[in-house]
Amino acid sequence: MIEWKSNSKGNDYDIQDFYRQFLKCLYRSGELKKLVYEAQTMAETFNKDPYPLEWICKLWIEFVSEKKNIGLLKDSINNFVSKLEVVGPSASSSICMAKGASYFVDGELSKAREELRKGE
C-alpha cells in the first residue's frame, strides 16, 4: 500500500476517500484478512468516521454466518461495535446484527434473536 500516512500533499479527506476505495477493492478481491487489518487501521486513524467500523461489523456478520475466520475479530468485535454506537448511531442495523452475531457465537441464542429483531 502507498505510504499514505506520510503523504504531506494530500489532505485528510483525500486520504480518507482513498482508503474507502481501498477497502472496497480488498473486499471485491476477497482479501478479507487484509481488509480486517486495514479497516482496523483506518478506524484508528479516522476515529470519528463510522465507515471502517461498519466494514468491520459487516465482515463479522459474514464470518459468523459462513462459520469461517471468526477468530480474526472474536476478541475485538465488541470494542468496534461500541465505537460504532458512538460515532455512527445511525448504523443501528449494523450494530444490532453484529451484536446478534456475537451472542450467537457465545451460544446466547435468545439474546441473539432479540438483537437481530432490533435491526429489522
Stockholm file with secondary structure:
# STOCKHOLM 1.0

chainA/1-120         MIEWKSNSKGNDYDIQDFYRQFLKCLYRSGELKKLVYEAQTMAETFNKDPYPLEWICKLWIEFVSEKKNIGLLKDSINNFVSKLEVVGPSASSSICMAKGASYFVDGELSKAREELRKGE
#=GR chainA/1-120 SS CCCGGGCSSSCHHHHHHHHHHHHHHHHHHTCHHHHHHHHHHHHHHTTTCSHHHHHHHHHHHHHHHHTCSGGGTTTTHHHHHHHHHHHCTTCHHHHHHHHHHHHHHTTCHHHHHHHHHHTC
#=GC SS_cons         CCCGGGCSSSCHHHHHHHHHHHHHHHHHHTCHHHHHHHHHHHHHHTTTCSHHHHHHHHHHHHHHHHTCSGGGTTTTHHHHHHHHHHHCTTCHHHHHHHHHHHHHHTTCHHHHHHHHHHTC
//
